[in-house]
Amino acid sequence: MQTSIFLQAALNGDRIHPAAPRAPTSIAEAARAAVDAGAQSVHVHAFNDAGRETLDGAACSKVLRAIRALCPETPISLTTSAAIVGDPRKRFSIVEAWEEMPDLVTGNQGEAGIVELCELLLSRGVGIEAGLLSIDDARAFVLSGLAGRCRRVLIEPLDADPDAAVQHAAEMEDIVVSAGITLEQVHHGYGIACWAVNRRGVGRGHGIRTGLEDITLLPDGKQARDNADLVAAAARLIRAHVRHSLL
């Protein structure tokens, strides 16, 4: 009987919230609070001095060092999103220049140049969380040949409607499983659909993700105070599932 379900906190990104951290120190403090609330890993975006998301190695290193000082045992996942650097060759060049490595990165499988970027990071000992945002992403991932070397797969439908998001999560999961891919799965959505996808994922024994990158509302619709508030709510969801499973 499974009694432990993975929980990751996605601390920032481009979502607007008073508690969404951007400076390295505030990101590290948010990471510590999220871990104390039950997160087993944190996913973060670095920001430059102008307050914009960046993949720049110096900015990413500052964030990594700050988190590791407060959370030395916590795996850190950095974004590699094409929404930050759209040109795949430029993105590859920026990431190739990284001197300090994260434990993991998310690699969205529908993005141009993602296989080459994942290959680069794998060669440098960085784990890959393969992000599937759509049915086409799931199919591309199956064909990519990366699955055997990835750490986990993220099922993360973009639909705003909870029912649509849950349906697409189920379809992506089926594509992955039908291909014989047995990677650990982490399920989440965006906006209020996040909790619906989380609940389905937990019900199937999968890991989940929450945090201010994904959602600013608690399951009851109230505004979350911060990342730790969201992580605590997700941890309660997991504990309720585990208790029910043990009955």
N, C-alpha and C positions, 0 to 999 in steps of 0.2 A: 504494500500500500504506500503510495507516494505521500509524504508528509511535508515536503519542502518544494516550494514553487519560486522560481527566480523572479526578482523584482528589480527593475532598473529605473532610475530617475533621470529624466531628460530635463536639464535645469534651465535652459534658456532658448536660444534660437531667436527668431524675429517676432515672436508673439509679445504684445504689449501688456505689461502688468507691473505695478509698482515694485514688486519683489523679484522680478526677473533679473538675475545678476549679469553684469557685463564686465566689470573689472576683475582681474585675477583674484584679488583678495576676497571680494564678495562672492565670486563663483566658488572659491574654496570653502568659505563659510557655509554657503548653501549646500555644498556637497556634504560637509560634516553633519549638518542638520538632517539632510535626507538619509544618510547612512544611519544616524541615530534613530530615525523614524522607521527604518526597516529596509532601505535600499541596499542591494548587494553590489551594485555597479552604478556608475554615473556616466551619462552622455552629455557632452558639452560642446558649445561653439565658442571660439575665441573672437574677440572684438579688437579693432584697432583704436587709436587715440581719438579718431573722429566718431567712434561709436558704431562703426559698421562691422558686420561679420567679415572675418578674414581667415584665410588658410596660411598666412605668413608664418614661417617657422619660428621667428622670434616671439611673436604674440602667442602662438600655441605653446611654446616652451614655458613662458611665464605662467600660463594657466596650469600646465601639467605640474610644474614645480610647486605652485601654491597649493594645489589639491593634495599632492603627495606629502606635503609637510603636515597637513591636518588629517589626511586619510591614507596613511602609508600602505594599508593592506587592500585598498579598494581599487578594483580595475577601472580604468578610465577609458572611455570611448570618445574619440573626436569625430566630428563630421568631416566628410569630404564632398559635400553637396555641390552639384553643378549650379545651384542657385547662387552660390557665392562666387565661383569662378566658372563661367560658362564654356570657355574655350578648353577642350580636353587637353590639348598640347600644353597650354599655359598652366593648367591645373597640375598636370603631370610634373612639369618643371618645378613648380612651387613645392609640391610634396616631396619630390626627389631631393630637394635642398634641406629638408628637415634634418636637424641634428639630434634632437631629443624625440624619442619615439613614444607614442601612446601605447597602452596595452592593446587597444582595439581601435578600429575605425568602422563607421558605417559606410557601406558602399552600395549606393542605390543602383540596382541592376538594370534599370531602364535608361541610364545615362550613357551618352557617347564616351567611349574611352575607359569605361569602368573596369573592364576585364584587365586591361594593361595596367591600370592604377592598382588594382588588387594584386596583380602579380608582383609589382614593385614592392608593395608593402609586405606581402607574404615573404619575399626574399629578405626582408629586413626584420623578420620576426614579429610582425604586427598581426594580431588576429583580425579576421574579417567578420563583421556582422552584415550579412547580405540583406539589403533592404528591398522588399517587394511592395511596391505601391499600387500595383495594378495586375490584372490577369496577364497582360503582355510581359510585365517584368518577371512574373513567375515562370512563364514559358522560356524567356530569355535565360533565366538563371539555370533552368534544367539543361539547356543546350550549351551553357558556357564552359562546363568542365570544372568549375570552381568549387562545387559543393563539397567534394571530398576534403578540401583544405580549409573550409570556413569554420568559424567557431560556432556560429548560430545563424538562423535565418529570422529576419524580422518581417512579420506579416502586418503591414501598416496601410490599410485602405484609406484613401483620401476623401471618401464620401462624407458629406456633412450630415446626411440622413442616417440615423443609427441602423435602421433596418437594411438599407443598401450596404452600409459598411460591414455589417455582420455577414450578409450574403457574400460579399466579395472576399471577406476573410476566409469564409468556408471554401470558396472556389479556389483561392490561392493555396490554401492548405491541401486541398485534394490534389492539385497539380503537383505539388512538391512530394507528397506522400506516394502518389501513384508512380512517380519516377524512381521510387526506391530511396529517396533522400531521407535519412533518419536524423538529421541535425536537430539539436535543441531549437524549439521555436519560441519566439517572444511576440505576443500579439498586442497591438494598440491601434487606436485611431486618432482622429484629430477633432477638436471641438467636443461637443457633448456626445458625439458618436464614440469617443474614446472609451467611456465607461461601458457601453454596450459591447464593444469588441473585447474589452478587458474581461467582462463577465463570461462571455463565451469562451475566451481563451483559458481562463481559470477552470471553467467547467470541464474542459478537455485536458486539463493537467499541464497546460503550457505556461511558460513564463509570461509576464506582462510588463509594460512600461507605462509610466505616467510622469507628470511634471509640467512645468510652465511652458515648455516647448509645445506640448501637445494640447493642453487644456488649462483653463483658469477656473473652472467650476468644479465643485465637489459633486458627488453622486446625487445629492438632494437639490442641486441647482444653485446652491449658495456659492458666493465668491470665495475661492480659496485664499487664505492669508499668504501662503508662500509654498515653495516646493515641498517642504516637510509636511504641510497640511495635506497635500495631495498624496504623498507617499504613505502617510498614516492611514488615509482612507483606503488606498490600494492594499495595504497590509491587512486591514480589517477584512476586506473582501477575500483575501487569500485564507486568513484564519477561519473565516466562516465556512469556506469550501472544505478545508481540511477537517474541521469538526464534523461537518455533515458526512464526509466520506468515511469517517471512522465509526459512525453510528451503525 
